[in-house]
Amino acid sequence: MSDPLILIPARLAATRLPEKPLADILGEPMIVHVWRRAIESGVGPVVVCTDTPAVVAAIEAVGGLAVMTRPDHPSGSDRLAEALAVIDPEGRHDVVVNVQGDLPTIDPAIIAAAVTPLADKAVDIATLCAEIVREEERMEPSVVKLVGTRLTPTRLRALYFTRATAPWGDGPLYHHIGLYAYRRRALERFVALPPSPLEQREKLEQLRALEAGLRIDAVLVDDVPLGVDTPHDLDRARAVLAARRLN
């Protein structure tokens, strides 16, 4: 891992919260808060990749870097790959961290933690998970579960991802957190693959990587970061960041 780069995909086409990246939180657009958390992680340079000039303007207004990408990408991973080719055509950055643009309260420390499994040369993609502690989340299809083998007290090798309640029997279940650190060659291979059967069945993009034989390891963290998808989530994020500012 010689030179990691953080990319934040951001587009305005959210249905439940229109123009989500530009939603105001304490006087700044949400995407600026996410950019700040990524900068605070200390992992490496941070670039926002978007299909909207207003997002570029918001990031440039605070001294950040943003690039325009095509509006028709089927996934955030495809948007990352296009942005990476524009930003770093010479291939200097060998690790790409994908931080979702709707995580304004994310702890910068877990962004940094997501990169650590890539110190193992056998790992292609790294991600995060947290133990499920609320009983209702065990059965909730919107809570994606990571099924994996524990390698250390804080690291698992992912064997499967599912919306079902799995694995069966006694023991912990793990909530997958959709933050990824890719080896550059793994990202380039991933976006070149067609959608896989299990990916299409579960509606989970990461299964394409597993079906193709890419290894995914996950770091176990204490909490699931708040993803902003609804007006209620936005109010919660405002409250969290207001409380942090007071402290």
Stockholm file with secondary structure:
# STOCKHOLM 1.0

chainA/1-247         MSDPLILIPARLAATRLPEKPLADILGEPMIVHVWRRAIESGVGPVVVCTDTPAVVAAIEAVGGLAVMTRPDHPSGSDRLAEALAVIDPEGRHDVVVNVQGDLPTIDPAIIAAAVTPLADKAVDIATLCAEIVREEERMEPSVVKLVGTRLTPTRLRALYFTRATAPWGDGPLYHHIGLYAYRRRALERFVALPPSPLEQREKLEQLRALEAGLRIDAVLVDDVPLGVDTPHDLDRARAVLAARRLN
#=GR chainA/1-247 SS CCCEEEEEEECSCCSSSTTGGGCEETTEEHHHHHHHHHHHHTSSCEEEEESCHHHHHHHHHTTCEEEECCTTCSSHHHHHHHHHHHHCTTCCCCEEEECCTTCTTCCHHHHHHHHGGGGSTTCSEEEEEEECCSHHHHHCTTSCEEEEEEEETTEEEEEEEESSCCSCSSSCCEEEEEEEEEEHHHHHHHHHSCCCHHHHHHTCTHHHHHHTTCCEEEEEESCCCCCCCSHHHHHHHHHHHHHHHHC
#=GC SS_cons         CCCEEEEEEECSCCSSSTTGGGCEETTEEHHHHHHHHHHHHTSSCEEEEESCHHHHHHHHHTTCEEEECCTTCSSHHHHHHHHHHHHCTTCCCCEEEECCTTCTTCCHHHHHHHHGGGGSTTCSEEEEEEECCSHHHHHCTTSCEEEEEEEETTEEEEEEEESSCCSCSSSCCEEEEEEEEEEHHHHHHHHHSCCCHHHHHHTCTHHHHHHTTCCEEEEEESCCCCCCCSHHHHHHHHHHHHHHHHC
//
